[in-house]
Amino acid sequence: MVHPVTPEISDLEQIADDQWQSLAVAARDRHHAWHTPTVANVGEGIAQLRTVVLRSADPVTRVLTCHSDSRAPKITQLSKDPRCSWHFYDRDAKIQLRAYGNAWTHQGDALARQRWQDGAWRSAQCYRTPLAPGEPCTEEDLDIDAPVDPATGEEHFVVLACEIDLLDWLFLRVEGHRRARLSWKQGRWQGEWIAP
Ligand SMILES: Cc1cc2nc3c(=O)[nH]c(=O)nc-3n(C[C@H](O)[C@H](O)[C@H](O)COP(=O)(O)O)c2cc1C
């Protein structure tokens, strides 16, 4: 039997689906406003924020990924407290999306190996330096003139993955802003309108 759904619930589920479609497009399109989100975690007692490149967004598994260096402070912090937030803002679409979930890393496994071979090695100059991200150094230490070799740097390469279970969607409109909280519960996105 098909249960009738209220228009509100139906609309909110559609909003959740639409956001995941936009995220999937943003991961593939480097010109998309959501291609470079801010990722946050709590570390050393304060909100830690940084820009990353969104590498994948899977509407089915609800997993977002970016690539990173296993030596980066965020990786250590997230291993202690995996709570993670992502902030996306599209100025033209007038949409802010915040996504909340728990993070983990893939290092040296099938996924990390695949991403490395698929091209991560090309943009992974940082993974080849002996310096951990955030480590004090001289300016000369930062000049890397060795040719890029796909065989190096992989030992520091990680895929940071985050399973999302809460979305906060804000749509700015002249006729009145709209904001919704979308929670993954009992196998589906359940939404409620909240004040912008
Ligand atoms: C446009 C842009 C894209 C970036 N992409 C990534 C990324 O995909 N992964 C990453 O670890 N750092 C990326 N960074 C660097 C981070 O913002 C940050 O400086 C670095 O990861 C160290 O962060 P942490 O000290 O919090 O670990 C990017 C920076 C910019 C400006």
The ligand as an SDF file (V2000), in Angstrom:
LIG
                    3D

 31 33  0  0  0  0  0  0  0  0999 V2000
   41.7780   26.1260   -2.4870 C   0  0  0  0  0  0  0  0  0  0  0  0
   42.3890   25.2300   -1.4170 C   0  0  0  0  0  0  0  0  0  0  0  0
   42.1810   23.8730   -1.4890 C   0  0  0  0  0  0  0  0  0  0  0  0
   42.7270   23.0260   -0.5230 C   0  0  0  0  0  0  0  0  0  0  0  0
   42.4810   21.6790   -0.6050 N   0  0  0  0  0  0  0  0  0  0  0  0
   42.9320   20.8600    0.3710 C   0  0  0  0  0  0  0  0  0  0  0  0
   42.5700   19.4790    0.3810 C   0  0  0  0  0  0  0  0  0  0  0  0
   41.8480   18.9780   -0.4920 O   0  0  0  0  0  0  0  0  0  0  0  0
   43.0440   18.7120    1.3830 N   0  0  0  0  0  0  0  0  0  0  0  0
   43.8250   19.2250    2.3820 C   0  0  0  0  0  0  0  0  0  0  0  0
   44.2110   18.4620    3.2670 O   0  0  0  0  0  0  0  0  0  0  0  0
   44.1810   20.5240    2.4060 N   0  0  0  0  0  0  0  0  0  0  0  0
   43.7390   21.3600    1.4390 C   0  0  0  0  0  0  0  0  0  0  0  0
   44.0620   22.6990    1.4640 N   0  0  0  0  0  0  0  0  0  0  0  0
   44.9380   23.1920    2.5480 C   0  0  0  0  0  0  0  0  0  0  0  0
   44.1160   23.3030    3.8410 C   0  0  0  0  0  0  0  0  0  0  0  0
   43.2390   24.4140    3.7480 O   0  0  0  0  0  0  0  0  0  0  0  0
   44.9830   23.4140    5.0860 C   0  0  0  0  0  0  0  0  0  0  0  0
   45.8150   24.5330    5.0020 O   0  0  0  0  0  0  0  0  0  0  0  0
   45.8500   22.1730    5.2980 C   0  0  0  0  0  0  0  0  0  0  0  0
   45.1410   20.9950    4.9580 O   0  0  0  0  0  0  0  0  0  0  0  0
   46.2940   22.0450    6.7500 C   0  0  0  0  0  0  0  0  0  0  0  0
   45.1380   21.9270    7.5540 O   0  0  0  0  0  0  0  0  0  0  0  0
   45.1700   21.3620    9.0420 P   0  0  0  0  0  0  0  0  0  0  0  0
   46.3490   22.0360    9.7130 O   0  0  0  0  0  0  0  0  0  0  0  0
   43.8740   21.7800    9.6470 O   0  0  0  0  0  0  0  0  0  0  0  0
   45.3310   19.8790    8.9840 O   0  0  0  0  0  0  0  0  0  0  0  0
   43.5170   23.5590    0.5230 C   0  0  0  0  0  0  0  0  0  0  0  0
   43.6910   24.9470    0.6010 C   0  0  0  0  0  0  0  0  0  0  0  0
   43.1340   25.7670   -0.3580 C   0  0  0  0  0  0  0  0  0  0  0  0
   43.3510   27.2530   -0.2370 C   0  0  0  0  0  0  0  0  0  0  0  0
  1  2  1  0
  2  3  1  0
  2 30  2  0
  3  4  2  0
  4  5  1  0
  4 28  1  0
  5  6  2  0
  6  7  1  0
  6 13  1  0
  7  8  2  0
  7  9  1  0
  9 10  1  0
 10 11  2  0
 10 12  1  0
 12 13  2  0
 13 14  1  0
 14 15  1  0
 14 28  1  0
 15 16  1  0
 16 17  1  0
 16 18  1  0
 18 19  1  0
 18 20  1  0
 20 21  1  0
 20 22  1  0
 22 23  1  0
 23 24  1  0
 24 25  2  0
 24 26  1  0
 24 27  1  0
 28 29  2  0
 29 30  1  0
 30 31  1  0
M  END
$$$$
